Amino acid sequence: MDSPSQLAFDELGTPLRDTTFVVVDLETTGAPPGGEGITEIGAVKVRGGEVLGEFATLVDPGGPIPPQIVALTGITGAMVSDAPRVERVLPAFLEFAAGSVLVAHNAGFDTGYLRAACRAHGYAWPRTPVVCTLRLARRVLARQDTHSFRLSALARLLGARTEPTHRALDDARATVDVLHALLERVGPLGVHSLEELLDYLPDVTPQQRRKRGLAAHLPERPGVYLFRGPNDEVLYVGTARNLRRRARQYFTGSEHRGRMREMVALAERVDGLECAHALEAEVRELRLLAAHRPAYNRRSKNPRKAWWVVLTDEPFPRLSVVRAPRDGALGPFRSQAAAKLAADTLAGAAGLRTCTLRIPAEGADARPCALAELGRCGAPCAGRQTTAEYAPSVATVTELQAGRGDSALRLAQRQLDDLAEAEHFEQAARRRDQLAVLVRAVERGHRLAALAAIPELVAAAPDGSGGWEFAVIRHGRLASAGVARRGVPPMPVVDALVASAETVLPDAGPLHGANPEEVGILLRWLVRPGVRLVRTARPWAEPARGAGGWRPWLDRVATAEALEALETVG
């Protein structure tokens, strides 16, 4: 019988012969990585020992090349004067390397420059494994085998067909030969897959390697995995499209996060909860995070308990920020500060009072505050406003909350325009940002509430293989999930899912008791391209007179904010 730490044949992951490597080398000016300084990029794409393509270009480094670098590489300022800048080269290189494993000799140097360039010019660095031939050589070769681990010394020792010349493409070609020679040496040691190669690298602790058998029983299916500690406590929760493969990565060199290594050291067991598809896995992860609050999940440290804005129940209502939603509440907001900002903006537009005095229906004789003197409050506290005179302000807010009208937003826009016309531009910009927070919250709240109001909705998404993924949603909660593979009649599957779905009893509030984050997950899935509604208990419709019509205004605001940010950076 195999030992627990030995992977079975079908668990080996991606065989090295089927892995596409992009071996890269850079020449630089020697300046610290910061988005500039690269003078040449060379890369070779290989799979199964066969060269699939090459990438080579000189790069304008954005500054002078020191004489000692010119002497080393032979690359002069004249050679790069007409070369493209790195921001023009990056898209082509990232496309060339897409989906491949990056390889470099002293990989931290090369990837450090490339990461810095991507960060400086707004490109996303690909989340791909990186293999360093320097570290691999130090792991494979003993000191008596070689006096040096420099690329030139390894190329001579291992019989590389290309001699390194301190030019990027030549050095990348030499690194390809070094990589293949090193892989031949680790094969007899049981390293046959990419995962095992990453596991073999020195930064994997023996304790991590010993525990990789904890993931052996997990299915190669989508779902949720739970790492459990010595007292059966849940340490970490995550989702995966392939449970076994994802959980096994925590025991290999592909896991670099210190907190996760600490978690793996504590883990005694990995449980898997198989799910029908990725949507069900995402929802179940959210529920498990709320139930267990695992120590190593950052999301569980600050669970997203929403905040709401409500009208108080008194003769002269005011807006209050609360935790528990009730019918007519505005939200949800992710933070108390955002809810308070939206409440102040809405109160200022509608003319609601902001003081916390308890004012009787017949009025009072308190001294008016400064807002009354500025004309921003009718001063019911001083008896200057009756309940009937105050009622239109309350109606303006309730209409916005219910989606029956947007007069409150138009009043806020008018105040904003007045400030701009008076050339109070900084104050106008602040009001614009405050109004944007309010509009986004109202629009999102209406969209979530529209979905949560439906007693039952069944939707289907193509699975990419000719089949369908189904979700039964009841009052904003995932009540059932399943699939109909290609060739399986879908409607009997739908009927079975509906019959076995969780019973959901609606509660008070705009979302009928549903978790705002879960409703948001379901909404994002429903509006994906290709998702179809199978049946619904009532029409799915959002308010016609809510904040949805303000989407063009929000887009203009976002554009203005982006331009202001660029001007600030410049």
C-alpha positions in Angstrom: 0.0 0.0 0.0 1.2 3.5 -0.8 2.2 5.7 2.0 -0.2 8.6 2.8 2.3 11.2 1.4 2.7 9.4 -2.0 0.4 10.7 -4.7 -1.5 8.1 -6.7 -1.0 8.0 -10.4 -4.2 9.8 -11.2 -3.4 12.6 -8.7 -0.1 13.7 -10.3 -1.6 16.8 -11.8 0.0 18.3 -15.0 2.7 16.0 -16.4 5.9 17.9 -17.1 5.9 16.7 -20.7 2.5 18.4 -21.1 3.5 21.6 -19.3 4.2 24.7 -21.4 7.1 26.7 -20.1 8.1 30.2 -21.1 11.8 30.7 -20.3 12.6 34.4 -20.0 15.7 36.5 -19.6 16.1 40.3 -19.2 18.9 42.7 -19.8 18.7 45.9 -17.7 20.5 49.1 -16.9 21.1 47.8 -13.4 18.7 50.4 -11.9 16.3 49.1 -9.2 13.0 47.7 -10.5 10.4 50.4 -10.8 8.8 50.2 -14.2 11.9 51.3 -16.2 15.4 50.1 -16.8 14.8 47.1 -19.0 16.9 47.1 -22.2 16.0 43.7 -23.7 13.5 40.9 -23.3 14.1 37.4 -24.7 11.8 34.4 -24.2 11.5 30.9 -25.5 8.2 28.9 -25.3 8.7 25.1 -25.0 6.6 22.0 -24.3 7.7 18.4 -24.2 11.3 19.4 -25.3 10.0 21.2 -28.4 10.4 24.9 -29.1 7.0 26.4 -29.8 8.1 30.0 -30.3 10.5 32.7 -29.4 10.1 36.4 -28.3 12.9 38.9 -28.5 13.0 42.7 -28.5 15.2 45.6 -27.5 13.5 48.0 -25.1 14.1 51.8 -24.6 14.9 51.8 -20.8 13.9 55.5 -20.4 17.4 56.6 -19.4 21.1 56.2 -20.1 22.8 52.8 -20.0 25.9 52.8 -17.7 29.3 52.1 -19.4 29.9 49.0 -17.4 26.5 47.6 -18.6 27.4 48.4 -22.2 30.7 46.6 -21.8 28.9 43.5 -20.3 25.9 43.2 -22.7 27.0 45.1 -25.8 23.7 47.0 -25.8 24.3 50.7 -26.4 22.1 53.8 -26.2 22.1 54.0 -30.0 20.8 50.5 -30.3 17.7 51.2 -28.1 17.1 54.8 -29.2 14.4 53.6 -31.7 13.2 50.6 -29.6 9.7 50.6 -28.1 9.2 51.6 -24.5 8.3 48.8 -22.0 4.6 49.8 -21.8 4.4 48.9 -25.6 6.3 45.7 -25.2 4.4 44.3 -22.2 1.1 43.5 -23.9 2.9 41.4 -26.5 5.0 39.6 -23.9 2.1 38.9 -21.6 0.1 37.4 -24.5 3.1 35.3 -25.5 3.5 34.0 -21.9 -0.3 33.6 -21.2 -1.2 30.2 -19.7 2.4 29.1 -19.3 4.7 28.5 -16.4 7.4 31.2 -16.2 11.0 30.0 -15.9 14.2 32.2 -15.4 17.6 31.8 -13.9 17.5 33.8 -10.7 13.8 34.3 -11.4 13.3 36.9 -8.6 15.4 39.3 -10.6 13.5 38.9 -13.9 10.0 38.7 -12.5 10.8 41.6 -10.2 11.4 43.9 -13.1 8.4 42.6 -15.1 6.1 42.9 -12.1 7.2 46.4 -11.4 6.7 47.3 -15.1 3.2 45.9 -15.1 2.3 47.7 -11.9 3.7 51.0 -13.2 1.8 50.8 -16.4 -1.5 49.3 -15.3 -1.2 45.7 -16.5 -2.3 42.8 -14.4 0.5 40.4 -13.5 -0.6 36.9 -14.4 -1.1 34.5 -11.5 1.2 31.8 -12.9 3.7 29.4 -11.3 7.3 30.5 -11.5 10.3 28.1 -11.6 13.8 29.4 -10.8 16.5 27.3 -12.4 19.1 28.7 -10.0 17.1 27.4 -7.0 16.4 24.1 -8.8 20.1 23.7 -9.6 21.1 24.3 -6.0 18.5 21.7 -5.0 19.7 19.1 -7.6 23.5 19.6 -7.8 26.0 19.2 -5.0 28.9 21.6 -4.5 31.3 19.0 -5.7 29.4 18.9 -9.0 30.0 22.6 -9.8 32.0 25.4 -8.4 29.4 28.0 -9.5 25.7 28.1 -10.1 26.0 31.0 -12.6 24.2 30.4 -15.8 27.4 30.2 -17.8 28.9 27.6 -15.5 25.7 25.5 -15.5 25.4 25.7 -19.3 29.0 24.3 -19.6 28.4 21.6 -17.0 25.1 20.4 -18.4 26.0 20.6 -22.1 23.8 23.5 -23.2 23.7 23.9 -27.0 23.7 27.8 -26.6 26.4 29.7 -24.8 25.2 32.5 -22.6 26.3 35.9 -24.0 24.5 38.4 -21.7 22.0 38.9 -24.5 18.4 38.1 -23.6 17.5 35.5 -26.2 20.8 33.7 -26.1 20.6 33.5 -22.3 16.9 32.3 -22.5 17.9 29.6 -25.0 20.7 28.4 -22.7 18.3 28.4 -19.7 16.0 26.1 -21.7 18.8 23.6 -22.0 19.7 23.9 -18.3 16.0 23.4 -17.4 15.7 20.3 -19.5 18.9 18.8 -18.0 17.8 19.5 -14.5 14.3 18.0 -15.1 16.0 14.8 -16.4 17.9 14.6 -13.0 14.7 15.0 -10.9 12.7 12.4 -12.8 14.3 9.4 -11.0 13.5 11.2 -7.7 9.8 10.9 -8.4 9.2 14.4 -9.9 7.0 13.9 -12.9 4.4 16.7 -12.7 4.4 20.4 -12.4 2.9 20.2 -8.9 5.6 17.8 -7.8 8.3 20.1 -9.3 6.9 23.0 -7.3 6.7 20.8 -4.3 10.4 19.8 -4.8 11.7 23.3 -4.6 13.5 24.3 -1.3 10.9 26.7 0.0 8.5 23.9 0.8 8.9 22.6 4.3 9.0 18.9 5.0 5.9 19.3 7.1 4.0 20.6 4.1 5.1 17.7 1.9 4.1 15.1 4.5 0.6 16.5 4.7 -0.2 16.5 1.0 -2.0 13.2 1.5 -4.7 15.1 3.4 -6.1 16.1 0.0 -6.0 12.7 -1.6 -9.6 11.7 -0.8 -11.1 14.9 -2.2 -13.1 14.6 -5.5 -12.0 16.4 -8.7 -15.3 18.3 -8.6 -16.3 21.9 -7.8 -17.1 22.6 -4.2 -15.9 24.0 -0.9 -13.0 22.8 1.2 -12.5 23.2 4.9 -9.1 22.9 6.7 -9.7 21.7 10.2 -7.3 22.0 13.2 -6.4 19.6 16.0 -9.7 20.3 17.9 -11.7 19.9 14.7 -12.1 23.6 14.5 -12.4 25.2 11.0 -9.2 27.0 10.2 -9.9 28.0 6.6 -12.6 27.8 4.0 -12.2 28.2 0.3 -13.8 27.3 -3.1 -12.5 25.4 -6.0 -13.5 24.1 -9.4 -11.4 21.1 -8.7 -11.3 20.3 -5.0 -8.4 17.9 -5.0 -6.1 19.9 -7.2 -6.8 23.2 -5.3 -6.4 21.7 -1.8 -3.2 19.9 -2.9 -1.6 23.3 -3.9 -1.4 24.3 -0.2 1.2 21.6 0.3 3.4 22.6 -2.7 5.7 25.4 -3.6 2.9 27.3 -5.4 1.7 28.5 -1.9 3.8 31.4 -0.8 1.6 33.1 1.8 3.0 32.9 5.3 -0.4 32.8 6.9 -1.4 29.8 4.8 1.8 27.9 5.7 1.0 28.5 9.3 -2.5 27.2 8.7 -1.3 24.1 6.9 1.1 23.4 9.9 -1.9 23.4 12.2 -4.3 21.4 9.9 -5.1 17.8 10.7 -7.8 17.2 8.1 -9.3 18.6 4.9 -13.0 18.2 4.4 -14.7 18.7 1.0 -18.2 19.6 0.3 -19.0 18.8 -3.3 -21.3 21.3 -5.1 -23.2 21.1 -8.4 -21.4 24.1 -9.8 -19.3 27.2 -9.0 -22.3 29.3 -8.0 -23.4 26.8 -5.3 -19.8 26.6 -4.1 -19.6 30.4 -3.7 -22.8 30.6 -1.8 -21.9 27.7 0.5 -18.5 29.3 1.2 -20.2 32.5 2.3 -22.5 30.6 4.6 -19.7 28.6 6.1 -17.6 31.7 6.7 -20.6 33.2 8.6 -21.1 30.0 10.6 -17.5 29.2 11.6 -15.6 32.6 11.2 -12.3 30.7 10.6 -9.2 32.3 11.9 -7.3 32.3 8.6 -10.0 33.7 6.4 -9.6 37.5 6.2 -13.3 37.9 5.2 -14.4 36.2 8.4 -12.5 38.7 10.6 -14.8 41.5 9.6 -18.1 39.9 8.5 -20.1 42.2 6.3 -23.0 43.1 8.5 -24.9 45.6 6.5 -26.0 49.0 7.6 -29.4 50.6 6.7 -30.9 54.1 6.6 -34.5 54.3 8.0 -37.0 57.0 8.8 -37.7 57.3 12.6 -41.2 56.7 13.8 -42.2 60.1 15.2 -44.2 63.2 14.1 -41.2 64.8 12.5 -39.2 61.8 11.2 -35.5 62.0 10.6 -33.1 59.6 9.0 -31.3 57.1 11.3 -28.5 54.6 10.6 -29.4 51.1 12.0 -28.2 47.5 11.8 -31.6 45.7 11.6 -33.5 46.5 8.4 -37.2 47.0 8.3 -39.7 47.6 5.5 -38.9 50.9 3.8 -35.2 50.8 4.8 -32.6 52.2 2.4 -29.5 50.1 1.8 -27.7 47.9 2.3 -24.4 49.8 3.0 -21.1 48.1 3.6 -20.0 50.5 6.3 -21.6 52.8 8.9 -19.7 55.7 7.5 -21.2 55.2 4.0 -24.7 54.9 5.4 -24.2 58.1 7.5 -22.9 60.0 4.4 -25.9 58.8 2.3 -28.3 59.8 5.1 -26.8 63.3 5.5 -26.9 63.8 1.7 -30.5 62.7 1.4 -31.6 64.7 4.4 -30.0 67.8 3.0 -31.7 67.3 -0.4 -35.1 66.6 1.0 -35.1 69.2 3.8 -35.3 66.7 6.7 -34.1 67.7 10.1 -30.8 66.1 11.3 -31.1 66.9 15.0 -32.0 64.1 17.5 -34.6 66.1 19.5 -37.9 64.4 20.2 -40.3 66.9 18.8 -44.0 66.6 19.6 -46.7 66.8 16.9 -47.8 70.2 18.1 -44.3 71.6 17.7 -41.8 72.9 20.3 -40.2 76.1 21.4 -36.5 75.1 21.3 -33.9 77.5 19.9 -33.2 76.8 16.2 -29.8 75.5 15.2 -27.4 76.9 12.6 -29.0 74.9 9.8 -32.3 76.7 10.3 -30.5 80.0 10.1 -28.9 78.9 6.8 -32.2 77.9 5.4 -31.4 74.2 5.3 -34.0 73.2 7.9 -37.6 74.3 8.5 -37.0 74.4 12.3 -39.9 72.3 13.5 -38.1 72.3 16.9 -39.0 76.0 17.2 -42.6 75.6 16.0 -41.8 77.1 12.6 -43.0 74.1 10.7 -46.1 71.9 11.2 -46.4 68.2 10.5 -48.4 69.0 7.4 -45.6 71.3 6.1 -43.0 68.8 7.0 -44.8 65.9 5.3 -43.6 66.6 1.7 -40.0 66.2 2.8 -40.8 62.8 4.3 -42.8 61.8 1.1 -39.7 62.7 -1.0 -37.6 60.2 0.9 -40.2 57.4 1.1 -40.8 57.7 -2.7 -37.1 57.2 -3.3 -36.9 54.3 -0.9 -39.8 52.6 -2.6 -38.6 53.4 -6.1 -41.7 55.5 -7.0 -39.7 58.7 -7.6 -36.3 60.3 -7.7 -37.2 63.9 -6.8 -34.8 63.7 -3.8 -31.9 63.0 -6.2 -33.0 65.8 -8.5 -33.1 68.2 -5.6 -29.5 67.1 -4.6 -28.4 67.6 -8.3 -29.9 71.1 -8.3 -27.9 72.0 -5.1 -24.8 70.7 -6.8 -25.4 72.8 -9.9 -26.0 75.9 -7.8 -22.6 75.4 -6.1 -20.9 74.9 -9.5 -22.5 78.1 -10.9 -21.3 80.0 -7.9 -17.8 78.7 -8.6 -17.6 76.8 -5.3 -15.9 74.0 -7.2 -14.3 72.1 -4.3 -17.5 72.1 -2.4 -19.4 71.0 -5.6 -16.9 68.2 -6.1 -17.5 66.9 -2.5 -21.3 67.2 -3.0 -21.0 65.3 -6.3 -19.1 62.5 -4.6 -21.6 62.3 -1.8 -24.5 62.2 -4.3 -22.7 59.4 -6.2 -22.5 57.3 -3.0 -26.2 57.8 -2.4 -27.2 57.0 -6.0 -25.1 53.8 -6.1 -26.6 52.7 -2.8 -30.1 53.3 -3.9 -29.6 51.6 -7.3 -27.9 48.6 -5.7 -30.6 48.4 -3.0 -33.4 48.4 -5.6 -31.8 45.7 -7.7 -31.2 43.5 -4.7 -34.7 44.1 -3.3 -36.3 43.3 -6.7 -34.7 39.8 -6.7 -35.3 39.2 -3.0 -39.0 39.9 -3.5 -39.5 37.0 -5.8 -40.8 33.9 -4.0 -39.2 31.5 -6.5 -37.1 31.9 -9.6 -35.4 29.2 -11.6 -32.5 30.1 -13.9 -30.1 28.1 -16.1 -26.6 28.8 -17.4 -24.8 26.9 -20.1 -22.0 24.7 -18.6 -19.8 25.1 -21.7 -20.1 21.4 -22.7 -23.7 21.4 -24.0 -25.4 21.0 -20.7 -27.0 23.3 -18.1 -26.3 24.5 -14.6 -29.5 25.3 -12.6 -30.3 27.5 -9.6 -33.5 27.7 -7.7 -33.7 31.0 -5.9 -36.2 31.9 -3.2 -36.4 35.3 -1.7 -32.8 36.1 -2.5 -31.4 32.7 -1.2 -30.1 29.8 -3.1 -32.6 27.1 -2.3 -31.3 24.4 -4.6 -28.7 23.8 -7.3 -28.1 21.1 -9.9 -26.9 20.3 -13.4 -28.3 18.6 -16.5 -25.3 17.2 -18.5 -25.4 17.1 -22.3 -28.0 14.8 -23.6 -30.0 14.8 -20.3 -33.6 16.3 -20.6 -33.4 19.5 -18.5 -37.0 20.0 -17.4 -37.3 16.8 -15.3 -34.1 17.9 -13.5 -35.7 21.4 -12.9 -38.8 19.7 -11.5 -36.7 17.6 -9.1 -34.7 20.5 -8.0 -37.8 22.6 -7.2 -39.4 19.7 -5.4 -36.3 19.2 -3.1 -35.5 22.9 -2.7 -35.1 24.5 0.7 -38.2 26.1 2.2 -37.6 29.9 2.6 -39.9 32.0 4.9 -39.5 35.7 4.1 -38.7 38.0 6.9 -39.1 41.8 7.3 -37.0 44.3 5.4 -36.3 45.1 1.8 -34.4 41.8 1.3 -36.9 39.7 3.3 -34.2 38.5 5.7 -31.6 37.4 3.0 -27.9 38.1 3.4 -27.1 41.1 1.2 -23.9 39.5 0.0 -25.6 36.3 -1.0 -28.3 38.2 -2.9 -25.4 40.1 -4.6 -23.7 36.8 -5.6 -26.9 35.5 -7.1 -27.6 38.8 -8.9 -24.2 38.8 -10.6 -24.7 35.2 -11.7 -28.2 35.9 -13.1 -27.0 38.9 -15.3 -24.1 37.0 -16.8 -24.3 36.5 -20.6 -26.1 33.3 -21.5 -28.1 32.9 -18.3 -31.8 32.2 -19.0 -34.8 32.4 -16.8 -36.6 29.1 -16.8 -39.6 30.1 -14.6 -40.5 32.7 -12.0 -43.3 33.0 -9.6 -43.7 36.7 -10.4 -42.1 39.1 -12.9 -38.6 40.1 -12.1 -38.7 43.9 -12.4 -36.8 46.8 -10.9 -38.4 50.2 -10.1 -38.9 52.3 -13.1 -38.5 55.6 -11.2 -35.7 54.7 -8.9 -32.0 55.4 -9.3 -31.6 53.1 -12.4 -32.1 56.1 -14.7 -29.1 57.8 -13.1 -26.7 55.2 -14.5 -25.5 57.6 -17.3 -24.8 60.3 -14.6 -22.9 57.8 -12.5 -20.8 56.8 -15.6 -20.0 60.5 -16.2 -19.0 60.9 -12.5 -16.7 57.9 -12.7 -15.0 59.4 -15.8 -14.6 62.7 -14.1 -13.1 61.0 -11.0 -10.7 59.1 -13.2 -9.6 62.3 -15.0 -9.1 64.1 -11.7 -7.0 61.2 -10.4 -4.8 61.4 -13.5 -4.4 65.1 -13.1 -3.4 64.6 -9.5 -0.8 62.0 -10.4 0.5 64.2 -13.2 
